[in-house]
């Protein structure tokens, strides 16, 4: 029999089980869904938070931290990737995506929050042990300790080229946008450095939650009775919720009498509804109605005048969302599944037509920060024929003397003025209306006749609107 008492004893630290942190695990799961499934954080995160609350894992502060970790990491992904690249000995494409997500979460805690550096590193290493294993947790620890040696300003000085050498690349690194997006936004905005810096900075701010009181179904007075609610800036139907305000807690929202809708989108619908007409005003069309926010507002405004709304949406599941948004509308309406470029109605049938066309979404980067990393400049070519086709069909659908609203949540000139200019030049029989006077009280609307809203100027998404009257 062997004498086990003479065996040497192990001198290392005893194995310790990794500590599970529900907040950071949830944030990691959300980032993986965004990366693996091309999901959007604003769709993935709410059910994860709801499930965590039901299990008793989360309180309000936990939910706020998880939300900040997810959205902050996605917004600053470009800058953080450059920082991480400076701290690893291989190209980022050779770092496994789950490892990169843990690193990015850690970098955001170090450079984008007030979490103490030692706590940020420690929590990230524990997360790595839980979701990646001990081996890769050591790699995460080594990288984050390098990152912790500088603050964000120090890292930007190190990884970004000087502004005078390459303005667009400098701004891309400082404000975490792809270079092509910086270039496109700068072209659309015009002007010098100050304006584009303000716009890019606004894209990285957490947007307010804005509600719309649907006329005839809810009032702003009712919504203003909610905790932390304040009036909107421009729309008479808008109410803003202060940080932390939960739309699902508002009774009118739960009942569908009010909805969540950016004030820029409200202004687009209001401008079309208030454009002057001669003759009848009985039939309105929303030709790209999904997911239904503008259709619900248009339907309520139409009902006040005794007009009916036809809401058309090509995708069946989005048409279902439109029907849900319009449910309970006080006036007549119909929702159909149809291709707006191939109208399922007679030409000249409508008095007012809205086409809020599919686009790159560069005007809503505050709300969908991951979109900036998914879009490519080549995507513009794919949208161009559809946008022109939808506008052309809208002009066919409106009667002589009627008005078409062409809207897009992108300020890119290729999706706004280029589309409108090309269609009007090709077909004739239509003229632009000055839309500025229909956005009552809204300042800095440019030279017209079309309107471009901006996050840093108006506090809205960067919505574009052109109003066009058919004259022949």
Number of C-alpha atoms within 10 A of each C-alpha: 3 6 6 7 7 7 8 7 7 7 6 6 6 7 6 6 9 15 12 14 14 15 21 22 18 20 25 23 18 26 30 17 15 20 15 11 9 13 16 18 20 17 12 15 23 14 11 16 23 13 12 18 15 10 9 9 14 18 11 10 11 17 23 15 14 22 21 18 25 24 26 21 26 26 27 23 24 19 24 27 18 18 23 20 17 18 15 14 9 10 10 15 9 8 13 9 15 18 17 17 22 24 27 28 26 31 29 25 23 25 20 18 15 10 13 10 21 13 13 21 25 15 18 26 28 22 26 27 20 17 19 16 14 15 10 15 22 13 15 24 19 15 22 24 17 14 24 18 11 14 13 19 10 10 20 20 13 14 16 18 18 14 13 8 9 12 15 20 21 21 23 22 24 24 23 26 26 20 15 16 20 22 19 17 19 21 14 17 17 11 10 9 12 8 15 21 17 14 20 24 16 19 25 20 16 14 18 17 20 22 27 30 26 25 22 14 15 18 19 21 12 13 25 16 11 16 13 13 19 17 18 18 16 20 21 17 24 27 29 23 21 14 13 13 17 12 18 12 11 18 14 21 19 12 13 20 22 28 25 18 20 25 26 24 24 22 25 28 24 21 20 24 22 13 20 15 14 9 9 11 18 16 19 26 27 28 28 27 30 25 19 25 24 26 28 32 27 28 30 27 24 24 20 13 11 14 19 23 27 20 29 27 24 17 16 13 13 18 23 18 17 25 23 15 23 27 14 14 22 17 18 15 23 14 19 19 17 19 15 25 18 11 16 13 11 10 14 16 18 27 24 28 30 29 23 26 23 18 22 23 20 24 24 23 24 25 22 19 24 24 19 23 15 11 16 13 11 8 12 15 11 12 17 16 11 16 25 21 17 24 28 19 18 28 28 18 26 25 20 19 19 27 30 31 29 26 26 27 26 26 29 26 15 16 24 25 17 13 20 21 12 11 18 18 11 9 10 11 13 20 14 19 19 16 23 23 14 17 18 14 11 16 12 13 18 11 9 14 16 21 22 25 25 22 23 19 16 18 17 24 27 26 27 27 29 25 25 27 23 21 13 10
